[in-house]
Amino acid sequence: MLKINENHLKKIKKIKNQFLSKTDVPKEDDWKNDTNNEIWWSIIGQVIVVGKDSPVDKFWSDNKLRNEVSYDNLIKIKDENEITKKINHALRAVGTRYASDDISKCKKTKSLVHNLKVLKNIKGGPKGLLQRLSELSGRNGDKRKIKYLMKIMFFIKSKGARDFLMGQGLVRNAVAFDVRVITILRKKVGIKIPGGYENDEKLYDNIEKDVLSKICNPLGISGVQFDRMLFQNYDKIMKMNFGQDGP
């Protein structure tokens, strides 16, 4: 699908040589060091960023707001309407896109209420879910983890599932195609990437497969290293000069 030539690889290798050592890559099984609250907040964060990612920074910086929708606090509430109101308030308080003040029409709110129910029904809650996912191993283990999470969690699709699982140290061979990553590949490296992948699971999988096999494997890096390297160093990479090799 993706046409990747030596010139493209030279540019990405230059990026790797300059930035990989400076990149913060999640450690394997990093989730074991987190609490149920921290994992739940990360799930909320994945729903918040859909459509606009800046509100998630406000969410993480507001300790009082996060505490109001912590996993430990929400599971103590028996009235689902109260849970719904608290989640909706948190989403709107940070300026989440698509978070309607009409709760009956707010898909993000309904999705998080659903996700909370799923976690409550799993022994151990959020950590229990990640323990279950960690047991999906083998050749297609990463893919199985991604698909399982997408199946049981609402409003967490191809990109969000990968980003969450990579951040927890549960998936290594995947790429969360954030707009920054795609922009670097398209505009700086010169790789033609078809549009519409955001809402086309099969297309997303095929693009990811090519990036892993035609870029990551030849350069000796994992998908999570590639992903985090481009995401974290976006501004500096976009200012790079590849000389005769590119713009």
C-alpha contacts under 8 A as a table, 3 or more apart, distances in Angstrom:
res1	aa1	res2	aa2	distance
1	M	206	N	7.39
1	M	207	I	7.18
1	M	210	D	7.13
2	L	191	I	7.50
2	L	192	K	6.97
2	L	193	I	6.88
2	L	207	I	6.93
2	L	210	D	6.33
2	L	211	V	7.96
3	K	191	I	7.11
3	K	192	K	7.40
4	I	8	H	6.13
4	I	9	L	7.42
4	I	191	I	6.67
4	I	214	K	6.94
4	I	215	I	7.93
5	N	8	H	5.39
5	N	9	L	6.52
6	E	9	L	5.02
6	E	10	K	6.10
7	N	10	K	5.10
7	N	11	K	6.48
7	N	245	D	6.51
8	H	11	K	5.34
8	H	12	I	6.43
8	H	189	V	5.75
8	H	190	G	6.91
8	H	191	I	7.12
9	L	12	I	5.11
9	L	13	K	5.90
9	L	215	I	6.67
9	L	219	L	7.97
10	K	13	K	5.04
10	K	14	K	6.20
10	K	245	D	7.84
11	K	14	K	5.12
11	K	15	I	6.36
11	K	189	V	6.27
11	K	242	F	6.82
11	K	245	D	7.15
11	K	246	G	7.76
12	I	15	I	4.89
12	I	16	K	6.07
12	I	189	V	7.17
13	K	16	K	4.87
13	K	17	N	6.11
13	K	219	L	6.80
14	K	17	N	5.15
14	K	18	Q	6.27
15	I	18	Q	5.25
15	I	19	F	5.91
15	I	20	L	7.59
15	I	237	I	7.07
16	K	19	F	5.38
16	K	20	L	5.01
16	K	229	M	7.62
17	N	20	L	6.34
17	N	21	S	7.72
18	Q	21	S	7.44
19	F	22	K	5.26
19	F	23	T	6.32
19	F	229	M	6.55
19	F	233	N	7.20
20	L	23	T	5.13
20	L	225	Q	7.33
20	L	229	M	5.81
23	T	225	Q	7.80
23	T	228	R	6.76
23	T	229	M	5.52
23	T	232	Q	6.93
23	T	233	N	7.84
24	D	228	R	7.16
24	D	229	M	7.88
25	V	224	V	7.11
25	V	225	Q	6.16
25	V	228	R	6.48
26	P	30	D	6.69
26	P	166	M	7.00
26	P	167	G	5.77
26	P	168	Q	6.97
26	P	169	G	5.54
27	K	30	D	5.34
27	K	168	Q	7.99
27	K	169	G	5.39
28	E	168	Q	7.69
28	E	169	G	4.25
28	E	170	L	6.30
29	D	32	K	5.96
29	D	168	Q	6.42
29	D	169	G	4.52
29	D	170	L	5.63
30	D	33	N	5.84
30	D	34	D	7.40
30	D	167	G	7.82
30	D	168	Q	5.30
30	D	169	G	4.90
30	D	170	L	7.68
31	W	34	D	5.20
31	W	39	I	7.58
31	W	127	K	7.65
31	W	130	L	7.47
31	W	168	Q	4.75
31	W	169	G	6.41
31	W	170	L	7.75
32	K	35	T	7.97
32	K	127	K	7.66
34	D	37	N	7.99
34	D	38	E	5.93
34	D	39	I	6.60
35	T	38	E	5.21
35	T	39	I	6.40
35	T	127	K	7.40
36	N	39	I	5.25
36	N	40	W	6.10
36	N	71	Y	6.59
36	N	72	D	7.65
36	N	125	G	6.81
36	N	126	P	5.30
36	N	127	K	5.85
37	N	40	W	5.10
37	N	41	W	6.06
37	N	70	S	5.41
37	N	71	Y	5.00
37	N	72	D	6.55
38	E	41	W	5.08
38	E	42	S	6.30
39	I	42	S	5.10
39	I	43	I	6.49
39	I	126	P	6.20
39	I	127	K	7.43
40	W	43	I	5.02
40	W	44	I	6.31
40	W	70	S	7.23
40	W	71	Y	6.13
40	W	126	P	6.43
41	W	44	I	4.95
41	W	45	G	6.05
41	W	66	R	7.37
41	W	70	S	7.00
41	W	71	Y	7.90
42	S	45	G	4.82
42	S	46	Q	6.31
42	S	164	F	7.08
43	I	46	Q	5.18
43	I	47	V	6.65
43	I	164	F	7.26
44	I	47	V	5.27
44	I	48	I	6.22
44	I	112	L	6.95
45	G	48	I	4.93
45	G	49	V	6.26
45	G	56	V	5.81
45	G	59	F	7.72
46	Q	49	V	5.53
46	Q	50	V	6.96
46	Q	156	I	6.73
46	Q	160	G	5.72
46	Q	164	F	7.09
47	V	50	V	5.76
47	V	108	K	6.66
47	V	112	L	7.75
47	V	155	F	6.10
47	V	156	I	6.47
47	V	160	G	7.86
48	I	52	K	7.58
48	I	53	D	7.05
48	I	55	P	6.95
48	I	56	V	6.08
48	I	91	L	6.99
48	I	96	T	5.69
48	I	97	R	7.34
48	I	108	K	7.83
49	V	52	K	5.15
49	V	53	D	4.07
49	V	54	S	7.25
49	V	55	P	7.04
49	V	56	V	6.18
49	V	96	T	7.49
49	V	97	R	7.97
50	V	53	D	6.73
50	V	97	R	7.42
51	G	97	R	6.04
51	G	98	Y	7.66
52	K	55	P	7.07
52	K	96	T	7.26
52	K	97	R	6.10
53	D	56	V	5.88
53	D	57	D	7.84
54	S	57	D	5.77
54	S	58	K	7.35
55	P	58	K	5.21
55	P	59	F	6.41
55	P	94	V	5.27
55	P	95	G	5.71
55	P	96	T	5.71
56	V	59	F	4.89
56	V	60	W	6.27
56	V	94	V	7.38
56	V	96	T	7.89
57	D	60	W	5.23
57	D	61	S	6.19
58	K	61	S	5.16
58	K	62	D	6.19
58	K	94	V	5.77
59	F	62	D	5.44
59	F	63	N	7.95
59	F	65	L	7.22
59	F	66	R	6.72
59	F	90	A	7.96
59	F	94	V	6.08
60	W	63	N	7.03
60	W	66	R	7.19
62	D	65	L	5.44
62	D	66	R	6.26
63	N	66	R	5.16
63	N	67	N	6.05
64	K	67	N	5.14
64	K	68	E	6.42
65	L	68	E	5.16
65	L	69	V	6.84
65	L	90	A	6.43
66	R	69	V	5.36
66	R	70	S	5.93
66	R	90	A	7.75
67	N	70	S	4.88
67	N	73	N	7.54
68	E	73	N	6.89
68	E	74	L	7.82
68	E	86	K	7.20
69	V	73	N	6.58
69	V	74	L	6.04
69	V	86	K	6.60
69	V	87	I	6.33
69	V	90	A	7.35
70	S	73	N	5.32
70	S	74	L	6.13
71	Y	74	L	5.26
71	Y	75	I	6.15
71	Y	116	L	7.90
72	D	75	I	5.75
72	D	76	K	6.84
73	N	76	K	5.49
73	N	77	I	7.12
74	L	77	I	5.45
74	L	83	I	6.38
75	I	78	K	7.49
75	I	120	K	7.25
77	I	80	E	7.37
77	I	82	E	7.40
77	I	83	I	6.75
79	D	82	E	5.44
79	D	83	I	6.66
80	E	83	I	4.99
80	E	84	T	6.10
81	N	84	T	4.99
81	N	85	K	6.21
82	E	85	K	5.09
82	E	86	K	6.23
83	I	86	K	5.23
83	I	87	I	6.27
83	I	113	V	7.35
84	T	87	I	5.29
84	T	88	N	6.09
84	T	103	I	7.77
84	T	109	T	6.65
84	T	110	K	7.36
84	T	113	V	6.39
85	K	88	N	5.11
85	K	89	H	6.00
85	K	103	I	7.58
86	K	89	H	5.14
86	K	90	A	6.28
87	I	90	A	5.18
87	I	91	L	6.30
87	I	109	T	6.19
87	I	112	L	7.53
87	I	113	V	7.73
88	N	91	L	5.17
88	N	92	R	6.21
88	N	99	A	7.17
88	N	101	D	7.46
88	N	103	I	6.90
88	N	106	C	7.97
88	N	109	T	5.45
89	H	92	R	5.25
89	H	93	A	5.86
90	A	93	A	5.09
90	A	94	V	6.66
91	L	94	V	5.81
91	L	95	G	6.59
91	L	96	T	5.31
91	L	99	A	6.26
91	L	109	T	7.72
92	R	95	G	4.99
92	R	96	T	5.59
92	R	99	A	5.94
92	R	100	S	7.54
92	R	101	D	7.39
93	A	96	T	7.65
95	G	99	A	7.82
96	T	99	A	5.59
98	Y	106	C	7.20
98	Y	107	K	7.86
98	Y	108	K	7.26
99	A	106	C	5.69
99	A	107	K	7.53
99	A	108	K	6.27
99	A	109	T	7.18
100	S	103	I	6.31
100	S	105	K	6.59
100	S	106	C	5.00
101	D	106	C	7.36
102	D	105	K	5.58
102	D	106	C	6.41
103	I	106	C	5.02
103	I	109	T	7.13
106	C	109	T	5.44
106	C	110	K	6.38
107	K	110	K	5.07
107	K	111	S	5.92
108	K	111	S	5.05
108	K	112	L	6.29
108	K	155	F	6.88
109	T	112	L	5.31
109	T	113	V	6.28
110	K	113	V	5.12
110	K	114	H	6.20
111	S	114	H	5.05
111	S	115	N	6.12
111	S	153	M	7.67
111	S	154	F	5.00
111	S	155	F	6.09
112	L	115	N	4.82
112	L	116	L	6.04
112	L	154	F	7.20
113	V	116	L	5.17
113	V	117	K	6.39
114	H	117	K	5.13
114	H	118	V	6.36
114	H	153	M	7.64
114	H	154	F	7.07
115	N	118	V	5.05
115	N	119	L	6.33
115	N	152	I	7.66
115	N	153	M	5.52
115	N	154	F	6.49
116	L	119	L	5.15
116	L	120	K	6.14
117	K	120	K	5.08
117	K	121	N	6.35
118	V	121	N	5.35
118	V	122	I	6.70
118	V	152	I	7.37
118	V	153	M	7.76
119	L	122	I	5.22
119	L	125	G	4.84
119	L	126	P	5.75
119	L	129	L	7.09
120	K	123	K	7.50
120	K	125	G	5.49
121	N	125	G	7.22
122	I	125	G	5.26
122	I	126	P	7.77
122	I	128	G	6.29
122	I	129	L	6.55
123	K	128	G	5.64
123	K	129	L	7.90
124	G	127	K	5.74
124	G	128	G	4.17
124	G	129	L	7.39
125	G	128	G	5.04
125	G	129	L	6.35
126	P	129	L	5.11
126	P	130	L	6.44
127	K	130	L	5.10
127	K	131	Q	6.05
128	G	131	Q	5.01
128	G	132	R	6.19
129	L	132	R	5.09
129	L	133	L	6.25
130	L	133	L	4.90
130	L	134	S	6.00
131	Q	134	S	5.08
131	Q	135	E	6.65
132	R	135	E	5.45
132	R	136	L	7.28
133	L	136	L	5.43
133	L	145	K	5.73
133	L	170	L	7.81
134	S	137	S	7.03
134	S	145	K	7.89
134	S	170	L	6.45
136	L	141	G	5.23
136	L	142	D	7.69
136	L	144	R	6.78
136	L	145	K	6.48
137	S	140	N	7.07
137	S	141	G	4.19
137	S	142	D	7.31
138	G	141	G	4.95
139	R	142	D	7.94
140	N	143	K	5.36
140	N	144	R	6.15
141	G	144	R	5.12
141	G	145	K	6.24
142	D	145	K	5.20
142	D	146	I	6.34
142	D	170	L	7.72
142	D	171	V	5.38
142	D	172	R	7.20
142	D	173	N	6.65
142	D	174	A	7.52
143	K	146	I	5.17
143	K	147	K	6.20
144	R	147	K	5.19
144	R	148	Y	5.98
145	K	148	Y	5.21
145	K	149	L	6.21
145	K	171	V	7.77
146	I	149	L	5.34
146	I	150	M	6.24
146	I	158	S	7.69
146	I	161	A	5.79
146	I	162	R	6.26
146	I	165	L	7.44
147	K	150	M	5.10
147	K	151	K	6.12
148	Y	151	K	5.08
148	Y	152	I	6.45
149	L	152	I	5.46
149	L	153	M	5.81
149	L	156	I	7.87
149	L	161	A	6.44
150	M	153	M	5.48
150	M	154	F	7.19
150	M	156	I	5.91
150	M	157	K	5.58
150	M	158	S	7.21
150	M	161	A	6.25
151	K	154	F	7.64
153	M	156	I	6.02
154	F	157	K	7.89
156	I	159	K	7.69
156	I	160	G	5.16
156	I	161	A	5.71
157	K	160	G	5.38
157	K	161	A	5.72
158	S	161	A	5.56
158	S	162	R	6.41
158	S	176	A	7.64
158	S	198	E	7.36
158	S	201	E	6.47
158	S	204	Y	7.26
159	K	162	R	5.35
159	K	163	D	6.08
159	K	175	V	7.75
159	K	176	A	4.71
159	K	177	F	6.00
159	K	178	D	7.27
159	K	198	E	7.49
160	G	163	D	5.08
160	G	164	F	5.99
160	G	176	A	7.11
161	A	164	F	5.27
161	A	165	L	6.10
162	R	165	L	5.23
162	R	166	M	5.89
162	R	171	V	7.44
162	R	174	A	6.51
162	R	175	V	6.65
162	R	176	A	5.47
163	D	166	M	5.28
163	D	167	G	6.03
163	D	175	V	7.65
163	D	176	A	5.35
164	F	167	G	5.13
164	F	168	Q	6.33
165	L	168	Q	5.06
165	L	169	G	6.36
165	L	170	L	5.27
165	L	171	V	5.56
166	M	169	G	5.08
166	M	170	L	5.74
166	M	171	V	4.82
166	M	172	R	6.29
166	M	174	A	7.74
166	M	224	V	6.43
167	G	170	L	7.59
168	Q	171	V	7.80
169	G	172	R	7.28
171	V	174	A	6.76
171	V	224	V	7.66
172	R	222	S	6.20
172	R	223	G	5.87
172	R	224	V	5.24
173	N	212	L	7.29
173	N	222	S	5.78
173	N	223	G	4.52
173	N	224	V	6.34
174	A	208	E	6.93
174	A	212	L	7.48
174	A	222	S	7.93
174	A	223	G	4.80
174	A	224	V	6.16
175	V	208	E	6.31
175	V	223	G	5.45
175	V	224	V	6.27
175	V	226	F	7.57
175	V	227	D	5.53
176	A	227	D	6.57
177	F	180	R	7.86
177	F	181	V	5.85
177	F	182	I	6.14
177	F	227	D	7.76
178	D	181	V	5.31
178	D	182	I	6.38
178	D	231	F	7.54
179	V	182	I	5.12
179	V	183	T	5.92
180	R	183	T	5.07
180	R	184	I	6.26
180	R	230	L	7.32
180	R	231	F	5.97
180	R	234	Y	6.37
181	V	184	I	5.35
181	V	185	L	6.37
181	V	227	D	7.02
181	V	230	L	5.65
181	V	231	F	5.81
181	V	234	Y	7.65
182	I	185	L	5.13
182	I	186	R	6.01
182	I	193	I	7.78
183	T	186	R	5.13
183	T	187	K	5.57
183	T	188	K	7.24
184	I	187	K	5.49
184	I	188	K	4.88
184	I	189	V	6.21
184	I	230	L	7.38
184	I	234	Y	7.43
184	I	237	I	7.59
184	I	238	M	6.81
185	L	188	K	5.92
185	L	189	V	4.90
185	L	190	G	6.10
185	L	191	I	5.55
185	L	192	K	7.86
185	L	193	I	7.93
186	R	189	V	5.97
186	R	190	G	4.86
186	R	191	I	4.95
186	R	192	K	5.83
186	R	193	I	6.63
187	K	190	G	5.46
187	K	191	I	7.68
188	K	238	M	6.50
188	K	246	G	7.52
188	K	247	P	6.77
189	V	246	G	7.25
193	I	207	I	7.73
194	P	197	Y	7.09
195	G	198	E	7.86
196	G	199	N	6.04
196	G	200	D	6.34
196	G	203	L	7.94
197	Y	200	D	4.88
197	Y	201	E	6.89
197	Y	203	L	5.38
197	Y	204	Y	4.87
198	E	201	E	7.43
198	E	204	Y	6.85
200	D	203	L	5.37
200	D	204	Y	6.12
201	E	204	Y	5.09
201	E	205	D	6.19
202	K	205	D	5.11
202	K	206	N	6.29
203	L	206	N	5.12
203	L	207	I	6.24
204	Y	207	I	5.28
204	Y	208	E	6.12
205	D	208	E	5.12
205	D	209	K	6.02
206	N	209	K	5.02
206	N	210	D	6.38
207	I	210	D	5.27
207	I	211	V	6.28
208	E	211	V	5.08
208	E	212	L	6.14
209	K	212	L	5.26
209	K	213	S	6.10
210	D	213	S	5.13
210	D	214	K	5.45
210	D	215	I	7.50
211	V	214	K	5.43
211	V	215	I	5.20
211	V	216	C	6.43
212	L	215	I	5.71
212	L	216	C	4.77
212	L	217	N	6.10
212	L	222	S	7.67
212	L	223	G	6.25
213	S	216	C	6.13
213	S	217	N	5.34
213	S	218	P	7.40
214	K	217	N	6.43
214	K	218	P	6.47
215	I	218	P	5.68
215	I	219	L	6.23
216	C	219	L	5.25
216	C	220	G	5.94
216	C	221	I	5.08
216	C	222	S	5.98
216	C	223	G	6.42
216	C	226	F	6.97
217	N	220	G	5.07
217	N	221	I	6.27
217	N	222	S	7.36
221	I	225	Q	6.18
221	I	226	F	6.59
222	S	225	Q	5.21
222	S	226	F	6.28
223	G	226	F	5.10
223	G	227	D	6.01
224	V	227	D	5.00
224	V	228	R	5.99
225	Q	228	R	5.40
225	Q	229	M	5.86
226	F	229	M	5.20
226	F	230	L	6.38
227	D	230	L	5.58
227	D	231	F	6.16
228	R	231	F	5.01
228	R	232	Q	5.73
229	M	232	Q	5.61
229	M	233	N	6.09
230	L	233	N	5.46
230	L	234	Y	5.59
230	L	237	I	7.54
231	F	234	Y	5.40
233	N	236	K	5.59
233	N	237	I	6.02
234	Y	237	I	5.21
234	Y	238	M	6.13
235	D	238	M	5.28
235	D	239	K	6.58
236	K	239	K	5.19
236	K	240	M	6.50
237	I	240	M	5.15
241	N	246	G	7.52
241	N	247	P	6.48
242	F	245	D	5.26
242	F	246	G	5.12
242	F	247	P	6.20
243	G	246	G	6.02
243	G	247	P	6.97
244	Q	247	P	7.74
